[in-house]
Amino acid sequence: MTFVLTCSAHAAVDHRLWGTLLHRYVDQNGRVAYRDLRTRDYTSFAEYLKLLAEAKVEGMSETEEKAFWINAYNAIIIQGVLNGHTAESFLSRKRLFSRYALSLAGRERTPDEVEHQILRKKFRDPRVHFALVCASTS
């Protein structure tokens, strides 16, 4: 089952494009069709990444900000895989989660930073863990 955390129509960031991409490229078992995304819709995905990079989290409601960071985390993981990273071994996981970075909300951030310094620390919501993509088949 595919889902995207969304907010109201007047939200600071519109995640509908992300939802469309997830609907197209994630199957019922949660597997992502990375090659198809890259060949068919990478321009749209790049637009979404640009939106995340330029977003301003200041002034967002708690729900909007939590949705932003969860969606940003999952997008950075998918971009990392598209850039050749994997989460299938200890060393490759380390590189993907703690060294790979993208611009999110105005500065470079790693998936570990988003998960541990923002989502877990700020929101203290244990359900967040279930919404994050690990990009691993295990």
Rosetta silent file (secondary structure, phi, psi, omega in degrees, C-alpha in Angstrom):
SEQUENCE: MTFVLTCSAHAAVDHRLWGTLLHRYVDQNGRVAYRDLRTRDYTSFAEYLKLLAEAKVEGMSETEEKAFWINAYNAIIIQGVLNGHTAESFLSRKRLFSRYALSLAGRERTPDEVEHQILRKKFRDPRVHFALVCASTS
SCORE:     score description
SCORE:     0.000 S_00000001
   1 L     0.000  131.062 -179.230    0.000    0.000    0.000 S_00000001
   2 L  -101.788  138.269  174.597    1.372    3.389   -0.995 S_00000001
   3 L  -145.929  157.090  174.476    0.727    6.543    0.955 S_00000001
   4 L  -134.834  138.509  177.642    1.977   10.070    1.130 S_00000001
   5 L   -80.416  122.026 -177.660    1.493   12.403    4.013 S_00000001
   6 L  -119.440  169.233  178.808   -0.393   15.393    2.774 S_00000001
   7 L  -130.330 -177.783 -179.287   -1.668   18.607    4.207 S_00000001
   8 L   -63.297  165.994 -178.031   -4.434   21.012    3.354 S_00000001
   9 L   -60.501  -25.540 -178.921   -4.596   22.750   -0.009 S_00000001
  10 L   -95.393   15.099 -178.779   -3.089   25.901    1.531 S_00000001
  11 L   -61.801  156.790 -179.008   -0.102   24.015    3.001 S_00000001
  12 L   -64.351  -31.316  178.782    3.362   25.480    2.678 S_00000001
  13 L  -128.863  129.235  178.465    4.460   22.545    0.489 S_00000001
  14 L   -92.245  113.433 -176.769    2.212   20.763   -1.977 S_00000001
  15 L   -95.889   11.939 -177.553    3.055   17.042   -1.892 S_00000001
  16 H   -61.769  -38.584  178.058    0.566   15.991   -4.593 S_00000001
  17 H   -60.045  -44.347  177.682    3.329   15.439   -7.181 S_00000001
  18 H   -59.461  -45.013  178.390    5.100   13.132   -4.731 S_00000001
  19 H   -59.827  -41.034  177.778    1.862   11.247   -4.151 S_00000001
  20 H   -62.542  -45.304  179.942    1.396   10.805   -7.890 S_00000001
  21 H   -64.138  -42.850  178.752    4.929    9.452   -8.301 S_00000001
  22 H   -63.268  -41.171  178.907    4.542    7.047   -5.393 S_00000001
  23 H   -60.834  -38.257 -178.222    1.248    5.808   -6.772 S_00000001
  24 H   -75.527  -38.036 -166.715    2.896    5.140  -10.141 S_00000001
  25 H  -115.832    5.454  175.166    6.178    3.575   -9.007 S_00000001
  26 E  -118.309  125.894 -176.663    5.526    1.777   -5.715 S_00000001
  27 L   -85.087 -178.489 -177.188    3.700   -1.541   -5.888 S_00000001
  28 L   -60.579  -24.201 -179.869    1.270   -3.150   -3.432 S_00000001
  29 L   -95.584    5.701  178.013    4.207   -4.734   -1.549 S_00000001
  30 L    85.610    7.841  178.581    6.082   -1.459   -1.139 S_00000001
  31 L   -83.502  135.760 -178.078    8.696   -2.159   -3.820 S_00000001
  32 E   -95.770  132.765  175.094    9.848    0.855   -5.808 S_00000001
  33 L   -87.523   78.020 -174.454   10.320    0.616   -9.588 S_00000001
  34 H   -59.609  -46.174 -178.096   13.476    2.746   -9.532 S_00000001
  35 H   -61.128  -42.838  179.676   14.427    2.203  -13.186 S_00000001
  36 H   -64.699  -41.412  177.361   10.955    3.160  -14.385 S_00000001
  37 H   -59.770  -46.118 -179.084   10.954    6.280  -12.230 S_00000001
  38 H   -63.152  -43.840 -174.221   14.349    7.282  -13.602 S_00000001
  39 H   -82.185  -29.011 -173.883   13.458    6.695  -17.255 S_00000001
  40 H  -102.673  -31.815 -170.473    9.848    7.890  -17.298 S_00000001
  41 H  -138.543   23.797 -176.244    9.415   10.571  -14.652 S_00000001
  42 H   -63.494  -33.711  178.739   12.779   11.751  -13.399 S_00000001
  43 H   -60.382  -42.873  177.479   12.044   15.342  -14.450 S_00000001
  44 H   -65.064  -41.931  178.456    8.952   15.364  -12.244 S_00000001
  45 H   -62.525  -42.075  177.932   10.891   13.818   -9.371 S_00000001
  46 H   -62.074  -36.257  175.687   13.606   16.467   -9.791 S_00000001
  47 H   -61.742  -42.571  179.114   10.888   19.161   -9.606 S_00000001
  48 H   -65.173  -42.043  178.151    9.709   17.710   -6.308 S_00000001
  49 H   -61.498  -37.692  177.710   13.282   17.615   -4.958 S_00000001
  50 H   -64.717  -40.920  176.873   13.660   21.287   -5.921 S_00000001
  51 H   -59.905  -43.376  178.067   10.450   22.083   -4.050 S_00000001
  52 H   -65.304  -38.859 -178.940   11.844   20.323   -0.963 S_00000001
  53 H   -64.669  -37.618 -175.000   15.154   22.162   -1.269 S_00000001
  54 H   -92.142   -4.544 -175.624   13.480   25.575   -1.391 S_00000001
  55 L   -63.552  150.006  174.825   10.803   24.905    1.236 S_00000001
  56 L  -114.062  115.658 -178.684   10.524   27.033    4.357 S_00000001
  57 L   -83.208  -19.638  177.273    9.485   25.019    7.403 S_00000001
  58 L   -60.746  131.847  179.082    9.108   28.103    9.574 S_00000001
  59 L    90.607   -8.618  175.614    5.422   28.835    9.998 S_00000001
  60 L   -73.776  149.235  171.777    4.234   25.343    9.117 S_00000001
  61 L   -67.938  165.838  178.701    1.840   23.676   11.508 S_00000001
  62 H   -59.769  -41.080  179.520    3.236   20.678   13.380 S_00000001
  63 H   -64.626  -44.629  178.695    1.315   18.319   11.083 S_00000001
  64 H   -62.929  -42.881 -178.110    2.567   20.084    7.941 S_00000001
  65 H   -68.534  -40.621  178.061    6.145   20.081    9.160 S_00000001
  66 H   -62.549  -44.160  177.216    6.067   16.424   10.172 S_00000001
  67 H   -60.713  -42.558  178.596    4.611   15.519    6.766 S_00000001
  68 H   -56.945  -52.116 -174.777    7.302   17.625    5.082 S_00000001
  69 H   -68.554  -35.260  176.897   10.175   15.871    6.882 S_00000001
  70 H   -66.444  -46.806  178.634    8.781   12.356    6.400 S_00000001
  71 H   -64.668  -38.482  178.372    8.259   12.962    2.690 S_00000001
  72 H   -64.420  -43.767  178.002   11.683   14.637    2.409 S_00000001
  73 H   -57.705  -50.235 -177.558   13.368   11.687    4.138 S_00000001
  74 H   -64.852  -36.896  178.166   11.732    9.191    1.790 S_00000001
  75 H   -67.347  -38.994  179.754   12.563   11.295   -1.267 S_00000001
  76 H   -66.673  -36.535  177.299   16.236   11.588   -0.280 S_00000001
  77 H   -64.821  -45.610  179.292   16.440    7.802    0.114 S_00000001
  78 H   -63.490  -41.413  177.299   14.902    7.238   -3.318 S_00000001
  79 H   -63.149  -39.500  177.618   17.249    9.818   -4.865 S_00000001
  80 H   -59.742  -44.144  177.986   20.182    8.095   -3.163 S_00000001
  81 H   -64.478  -42.638  177.756   19.218    4.762   -4.712 S_00000001
  82 H   -61.991  -26.513  178.048   18.780    6.437   -8.104 S_00000001
  83 L   -89.706   10.725  173.202   22.315    7.810   -7.662 S_00000001
  84 L    98.421    2.856  177.934   23.697    4.296   -7.166 S_00000001
  85 L   -82.928  159.207  178.234   23.593    3.901   -3.375 S_00000001
  86 L  -140.605  162.371  178.019   22.218    0.802   -1.701 S_00000001
  87 L  -118.617   24.212 -172.644   21.197   -0.249    1.792 S_00000001
  88 L   -88.695   -9.011  175.566   22.013   -3.916    1.371 S_00000001
  89 L  -136.702  165.153 -178.191   25.234   -4.060    3.414 S_00000001
  90 H   -58.211  -49.710 -177.853   26.488   -2.373    6.569 S_00000001
  91 H   -66.080  -39.996  179.583   28.985   -0.108    4.776 S_00000001
  92 H   -68.739  -35.347  175.330   26.598    0.835    2.006 S_00000001
  93 H   -62.031  -43.366  179.699   23.888    1.651    4.582 S_00000001
  94 H   -58.512  -46.338 -179.991   26.374    3.879    6.421 S_00000001
  95 H   -63.102  -43.914 -177.517   27.179    5.750    3.202 S_00000001
  96 H   -68.702  -47.405 -171.737   23.519    6.185    2.246 S_00000001
  97 H   -84.436  -31.100 -175.596   22.109    7.166    5.626 S_00000001
  98 H  -113.275  -10.412 -179.745   24.914    9.180    7.210 S_00000001
  99 H  -118.160  -32.266  179.701   26.968   10.559    4.326 S_00000001
 100 L   -71.302  132.709 -176.903   24.633   11.019    1.364 S_00000001
 101 L  -139.025  150.147  173.268   23.009   14.455    1.517 S_00000001
 102 E  -133.794  159.725  174.972   20.552   16.574   -0.417 S_00000001
 103 E   -75.823  121.880  177.511   19.378   20.124    0.001 S_00000001
 104 E  -135.151  126.895  179.724   16.203   20.112    2.098 S_00000001
 105 L    50.819   44.175  170.996   14.585   23.255    3.484 S_00000001
 106 L    92.705   -2.878  176.041   17.540   25.410    2.528 S_00000001
 107 E  -156.081  161.471 -179.622   20.552   23.289    3.476 S_00000001
 108 E   -66.558  133.263  179.811   22.274   19.972    2.922 S_00000001
 109 E  -142.719  145.886  175.377   20.940   17.193    5.141 S_00000001
 110 L   -94.461  161.019  174.524   21.520   13.454    5.439 S_00000001
 111 H   -58.178  -40.725  178.219   18.753   10.921    6.029 S_00000001
 112 H   -60.115  -41.062  178.953   20.173   10.260    9.518 S_00000001
 113 H   -62.756  -45.099  179.980   20.005   13.957   10.342 S_00000001
 114 H   -62.735  -45.442 -177.538   16.383   14.187    9.192 S_00000001
 115 H   -68.239  -52.857 -169.795   15.380   11.064   11.107 S_00000001
 116 H   -87.708  -36.950 -177.020   17.294   11.504   14.357 S_00000001
 117 H   -89.397  -23.555 -178.471   17.821   15.254   14.730 S_00000001
 118 H  -110.223  -66.853 -172.876   14.498   16.435   13.343 S_00000001
 119 H   -62.069  -52.918 -176.590   11.774   13.785   13.251 S_00000001
 120 H   -71.747  -44.698 -175.336   12.594   11.818   16.399 S_00000001
 121 H   -70.387  -46.008 -174.690   13.945   14.698   18.480 S_00000001
 122 H   -78.370  -43.234 -171.592   11.419   17.375   17.588 S_00000001
 123 H   -97.069  -23.755  177.837    8.217   15.368   17.209 S_00000001
 124 L    46.560   45.902 -179.275    8.829   12.427   19.573 S_00000001
 125 L  -115.668  108.021 -176.114    6.254   10.372   17.701 S_00000001
 126 L   -63.293  -18.577  178.721    7.158    6.651   17.564 S_00000001
 127 L   -67.930  -20.114 -178.860    4.859    6.161   14.552 S_00000001
 128 H   -55.954  -39.970 -177.405    7.340    8.099   12.417 S_00000001
 129 H   -54.885  -35.411 -177.331    9.578    5.037   12.162 S_00000001
 130 H   -76.405  -13.171 -178.839    6.859    3.169   10.258 S_00000001
 131 H   -97.073   -5.141 -175.831    6.548    5.928    7.648 S_00000001
 132 L   -95.525  138.449  178.959   10.256    5.980    6.712 S_00000001
 133 L   -84.382  135.267  178.104   11.697    4.084    3.744 S_00000001
 134 L  -106.067   -9.698  178.097   14.835    2.030    4.385 S_00000001
 135 L    58.518   32.939 -179.573   15.492    0.990    0.741 S_00000001
 136 L  -124.970  147.246  178.780   16.390   -2.513    1.823 S_00000001
 137 L   -87.338   -6.478 -179.229   14.918   -5.841    0.795 S_00000001
 138 L   -85.044    0.000    0.000   15.485   -7.348    4.232 S_00000001
